[in-house]
Amino acid sequence: MMKKNLIFLMGLLVVLSCGQKSRSSSASDDEEKEQEELKLKEYSFSDEDGMAHVSITMAFPEEGDDELVDAIRQYLANQAEVESDEVELSDGQAIVDYYGTNLMNHMKELAKEYEGDDYVTEVYQNWTFSKNYETDEYVTFDSNTEIYEGGIHGLYSLSGITFFKDGGKQFSYAMLKDTDSPKFQKLLRDGLRTYFESDGHHVSDRELEEELIAVEDINNIPLPAADPYLTEDGVTFIYQPYEISYYAAGTPTFSISIEKMKPFLTNKARKMLDE
């Protein structure tokens, strides 16, 4: 009887020991899953030659989760039209210099065409890429471009780009669904109404039609060309000048809360945001 009790106690100790090891291993796994802190460094390029001007300011990932860092760097390389065999993608200053030099060469050639022109006194392009918003799950950047190559006025574009920290995947239209449904179209209309409101005045359907000069049917509003992005206010949509309205209307921008957007997010997107 004593022998049986001894065997039972030894077995119990083994089970408890395994359980402790399992908990310790699980805790270790959780620590390994913690995202590395994303560290950014600002790089810039500025040059001026007569009528030609170029200015670039870029937030560049120096450290962080490998997949996230690689995704942001690849995005920046694409914006700068850099080929991987021309510039090392881990070198932020090299990317900025490559992009800036190419833009400057283009602007200098353009400036020659306007020599002696009393109306066009300068040509330029400016680009800034900066952090907008960050959570434990994702980081959002702003990309702003200003360009003048002659004409009545310059052009500009604004966009937001969101990267999930786990894997570096970019938030895009691929994560949305049913965007042509009546319910989603209502969210677009309400968002645009908010943008065009002034002094609390509610914008009627007729007034919205007058604002959206490039839209044939306000019940079928096209999505912005730029991908949506995530901010503190939810999923943000932005239209560029002339995209759906007149130039003076600027960049029609509005946010839809995550709660309202949930029915229009794919299962994968909802899971990523819930986590």
C-alpha positions in Angstrom: 0.0 0.0 0.0 2.8 2.4 0.9 4.6 1.5 -2.4 1.4 2.4 -4.3 1.2 5.8 -2.5 4.8 6.5 -3.3 4.3 5.8 -7.0 1.2 8.0 -7.0 3.0 10.9 -5.3 6.0 10.6 -7.8 3.5 10.7 -10.7 1.8 13.7 -9.3 5.1 15.5 -8.9 5.9 14.8 -12.6 2.6 16.1 -13.7 3.0 19.3 -11.7 6.5 19.7 -12.9 5.3 19.4 -16.6 2.6 21.9 -15.9 5.0 24.5 -14.5 7.3 24.0 -17.5 4.3 24.5 -19.8 3.3 27.7 -18.2 6.8 29.0 -18.2 7.2 28.2 -21.9 3.8 29.9 -22.7 5.0 33.0 -20.9 8.2 33.0 -22.9 6.2 32.6 -26.1 4.1 35.6 -25.2 7.2 37.7 -24.6 8.6 36.7 -28.0 5.3 37.7 -29.7 5.6 41.3 -28.4 6.2 43.7 -31.2 9.6 45.4 -31.4 9.4 49.2 -31.0 9.3 51.0 -34.4 12.0 53.6 -34.5 11.9 56.3 -37.2 14.6 58.7 -38.3 13.9 61.8 -40.5 15.9 62.2 -43.7 15.8 65.2 -46.0 16.9 66.5 -49.4 16.7 70.1 -50.6 18.1 71.7 -53.7 17.5 74.9 -55.6 18.9 75.9 -59.0 17.5 79.1 -60.5 13.8 78.5 -61.1 13.9 74.9 -60.0 13.2 73.8 -56.4 12.9 70.4 -54.8 12.3 69.5 -51.1 11.9 66.1 -49.5 11.4 65.1 -45.9 10.9 61.5 -45.1 10.3 59.5 -41.9 12.3 56.3 -42.4 12.1 53.1 -40.3 15.5 52.3 -38.7 14.5 49.6 -36.2 11.4 47.4 -35.5 9.7 44.2 -36.6 11.6 43.0 -39.7 8.4 42.5 -41.8 7.0 45.9 -40.8 10.3 47.7 -41.5 10.7 45.9 -44.8 7.1 46.8 -45.9 7.6 50.5 -45.1 11.0 50.6 -46.8 9.6 49.0 -49.9 6.7 51.4 -50.0 9.1 54.4 -49.8 11.4 52.8 -52.5 8.3 52.5 -54.8 7.4 56.2 -54.1 11.0 57.2 -55.0 11.0 54.9 -58.0 14.1 53.2 -56.7 15.3 49.8 -58.0 16.8 47.5 -55.4 20.0 47.2 -57.4 20.5 51.0 -57.6 20.2 51.9 -53.9 20.4 49.9 -50.7 16.8 50.0 -49.3 18.1 50.1 -45.7 19.8 53.4 -46.4 17.2 56.2 -45.9 19.5 59.0 -46.9 20.4 57.2 -50.1 16.7 56.8 -51.0 16.0 60.5 -50.4 19.1 61.6 -52.4 18.2 59.3 -55.3 14.6 60.6 -55.5 15.6 64.2 -54.9 18.3 64.2 -57.6 16.0 62.7 -60.2 13.2 65.2 -59.4 15.7 68.0 -59.5 17.0 67.0 -62.9 13.4 66.9 -64.2 12.7 70.4 -62.7 15.8 71.9 -64.2 14.9 70.6 -67.6 11.4 72.0 -67.2 12.7 75.4 -66.0 14.6 75.8 -69.3 11.2 75.7 -71.1 10.0 78.7 -69.1 13.1 80.9 -69.3 11.9 84.5 -70.0 8.3 83.6 -69.2 6.8 86.5 -67.2 4.1 84.3 -65.7 6.0 81.2 -64.6 8.8 82.2 -62.3 9.5 78.9 -60.6 8.8 75.2 -60.9 9.0 72.9 -57.9 8.1 69.6 -56.2 7.9 69.0 -52.4 7.2 65.7 -50.7 6.8 64.9 -47.0 6.3 61.5 -45.5 5.5 61.6 -41.8 4.0 59.6 -39.0 0.3 60.5 -38.4 -0.9 58.0 -35.7 0.3 54.9 -34.0 -1.2 52.2 -31.8 0.0 48.8 -30.5 -1.5 47.2 -33.6 -0.7 49.6 -36.5 1.1 52.8 -37.6 -0.3 55.3 -40.1 1.7 57.8 -42.1 0.8 60.9 -44.1 2.2 61.4 -47.7 1.9 64.9 -49.0 3.0 66.1 -52.4 3.0 69.6 -53.8 4.0 70.2 -57.4 4.0 73.1 -59.9 5.1 72.6 -63.4 3.5 75.7 -64.9 -0.2 76.5 -65.6 -2.8 78.3 -63.6 -1.9 76.8 -60.3 0.0 74.0 -58.7 -1.3 70.6 -57.7 -1.1 68.7 -54.5 -2.1 65.3 -53.2 -2.7 64.0 -49.7 -3.0 60.4 -48.6 -2.6 58.2 -45.6 -0.9 54.8 -45.4 -1.5 52.3 -42.6 0.7 49.3 -41.9 -0.2 46.6 -39.4 2.7 45.9 -37.1 2.2 42.2 -37.1 3.4 41.2 -40.6 3.6 44.7 -42.1 0.5 44.3 -44.2 -1.0 47.5 -45.6 -4.6 48.5 -44.9 -6.3 48.8 -48.3 -9.5 48.3 -50.2 -8.7 44.6 -50.3 -9.8 44.6 -46.6 -13.2 46.1 -47.4 -16.4 44.5 -48.8 -19.8 45.5 -50.0 -18.7 49.0 -50.7 -21.3 49.3 -53.5 -24.2 48.5 -51.2 -26.8 51.1 -50.3 -25.8 51.1 -46.7 -22.2 51.8 -47.4 -23.1 54.5 -50.0 -25.1 56.2 -47.2 -21.9 56.3 -45.1 -20.1 57.9 -47.9 -22.8 60.5 -48.4 -23.0 61.3 -44.7 -19.2 61.6 -44.5 -19.1 64.0 -47.5 -22.0 66.0 -46.0 -19.9 66.5 -42.9 -17.0 67.7 -44.9 -19.0 70.3 -46.8 -21.0 71.5 -43.8 -20.2 75.0 -42.6 -21.4 76.6 -39.4 -23.5 73.6 -38.5 -25.6 73.9 -41.7 -26.9 70.5 -42.8 -26.1 69.8 -46.5 -29.1 68.6 -48.4 -29.0 66.1 -51.3 -29.4 68.9 -53.8 -26.5 70.9 -52.2 -24.4 67.7 -52.1 -25.0 67.2 -55.8 -23.8 70.8 -56.5 -20.6 70.1 -54.6 -19.9 66.8 -56.2 -19.6 68.1 -59.8 -17.7 65.0 -60.9 -20.4 62.6 -59.6 -23.4 61.7 -61.8 -25.4 60.1 -59.1 -24.9 60.8 -55.3 -26.4 57.4 -54.6 -23.5 55.8 -56.4 -20.4 57.7 -55.3 -17.1 56.3 -56.4 -14.5 55.4 -53.8 -11.4 57.6 -53.5 -8.5 56.5 -55.7 -6.2 56.5 -52.6 -6.6 53.6 -50.2 -8.4 54.3 -46.9 -6.3 54.5 -43.7 -6.7 54.2 -40.0 -6.7 57.1 -37.6 -8.0 57.8 -34.1 -11.4 58.5 -35.6 -11.7 55.2 -37.5 -11.3 54.4 -41.2 -10.5 57.6 -43.1 -11.2 58.3 -46.7 -9.7 61.1 -48.8 -10.5 62.4 -52.3 -7.9 64.4 -54.2 -8.5 67.8 -55.7 -10.7 67.6 -58.8 -11.4 63.9 -58.1 -15.1 64.4 -57.3 -15.3 68.2 -56.7 -13.9 71.5 -57.8 -10.3 72.5 -56.9 -11.3 75.0 -54.3 -13.1 72.3 -52.4 -9.7 70.9 -51.4 -9.4 67.3 -50.4 -12.8 66.0 -49.2 -11.9 63.9 -46.2 -14.0 62.1 -43.6 -13.7 59.2 -41.1 -16.1 56.4 -40.4 -15.9 54.8 -36.9 -14.7 51.2 -36.7 -18.0 50.2 -35.2 -19.9 51.5 -38.3 -17.3 50.0 -40.6 -17.4 46.5 -39.1 -20.0 45.1 -41.5 -17.9 46.3 -44.4 -14.6 44.8 -43.2 -13.4 41.4 -44.3 -13.1 38.7 -41.6 -9.4 39.0 -41.7 -9.4 42.8 -41.3 -11.9 42.5 -38.4 -9.6 40.0 -36.7 -6.5 42.1 -37.2 -8.3 45.2 -35.7 -9.8 43.2 -32.8 -6.4 41.8 -31.9 
